[in-house]
Amino acid sequence: MDLDALMLSRIQFGFTISFHIIFPAITIGLASYLAVLEACWLRTSNAVYRDLYHFWVKVFAVNFGMGVVSGVVMAYQFGTNWSRFSDFAGSITGPLLAYEVLTAFFLEAGFLGVMLFGWKRVGPGLHFFSTVMVALGTLISATWILASNSWMHTPQGYEIINNQVVPVDWVAVILNPSFPYRLVHMTLAAYLATALMVAASAGWHLLRGNDSAAVRKMLSMAMWMLLLVAPLQAVVGDFHGLNTLKHQPAKIAAIEGHWENKPGEAVPLTLIGWPDMKEERTRFAVDIPHLGSLILTHSWDGQFKGLKEFAPEDRPNATVVFWTFRIMVGLGLLMIALGLWGAWARWRGTLYRQRGLHRFALGMGAAGLVALLAGWYTTEIGRQPWIIHGLMRTADAVTPHSAGEVGLALALFIVVYFILFGAGIVYILRLIRTGPQSHEPQEGGPGERRTPARPMSAAEEGKRSNDTARG
């Protein structure tokens, strides 16, 4: 791999977005989870929901902060590393990102303070409304970001004037062909990643003997989410794949490791193998006859384009996307299996006693985020060599820096990110390790005491509580 300025800029953007994407995903999932918890608390007055809200809102606060910081870096890179892209397509991507700030970010920021610090200072209705608004803001934010990114995959509603993209139909720009599928797919991925994190937290505490009502409720709610959403995600993924086959057939050919069609023969599904870009074949392939046709054309002997039908310079890196896609799908199947195991254990009345299930849940704690990253790599690397599919190549979008300049910036990013976000992730794990804490009845509901909550002090307070209990 030639580490020129183009490749280094791509690596830098991929590195920073890999850190960034996990924080908004957890923010989306946790915000909705918190809204559900508070709704259940207000409806039932069950203290378990109140305790879980207090527990997870602290994790949400730290995660939200890291998401904001990492997101700011992403925006600056469009100007520093991809200025030619910004000059060419800024009239579309710029307003979409501005709409995200003007709607979602301001909505989240406006109600975040009430959500985090107003539990004992405002009435229950206003506090719940604030939580719902923050959750809605995260979904609106995802909508604008994915509208912009999806347009880069399936552009429409534009004209090119003086070598610049000019929007002529904003409805078409926003509701581009891949946008609905990618929005639903990404939102469900965020919910699954959060459910797995909650289930892993419950599994960790149950394995260590913390069999409290709050921990049980965490596991129960997470297992319901996995049981319902993991299979739904597979269905949405199928629709997304059919949409991609229609608009980005080279990406699908790379994902499948499919090189050429044989007259009259169906396309097999290659389970594993090693796509060789130089030899133009998939080595060590393990195939299932007809299954590729059945999945992608919904017919027994349907065919779709192979990579050899595209010019070599227009082919994505099949070796990478072939395996990132299989990592995503493999983890998705494990999520479905975990949800089914949880349903079976619930039916048997052993959901909170099956240590094997709890170990599986703990082991799958990061699986949602890994699958999300693998899916994102599949989508973005599969779009190459285009930064805007069919309109602008990635090589034409990069700022003309030297390799040394970009390499130095990349090295600094790596050092700073691992220190800054590594510390944040460790702190989040410490918060989760403390477990849900029971609150006194007089501290139970919004508006009952006028003492602000302090989410950032939760880990130390929980540690002192645990030390006191052990003493």
Helices and strands as residue ranges (DSSP letters): H 5-44, H 47-80, H 83-99, I 100-105, H 106-117, H 124-153, E 158-161, E 164-167, H 170-174, H 179-207, H 213-247, H 249-256, E 269-276, E 281-288, H 291-297, G 307-309, G 312-314, H 318-348, H 355-363, H 367-383, E 386-388, E 392-393, G 394-396, H 403-434, G 441-443, G 455-457, H 458-470
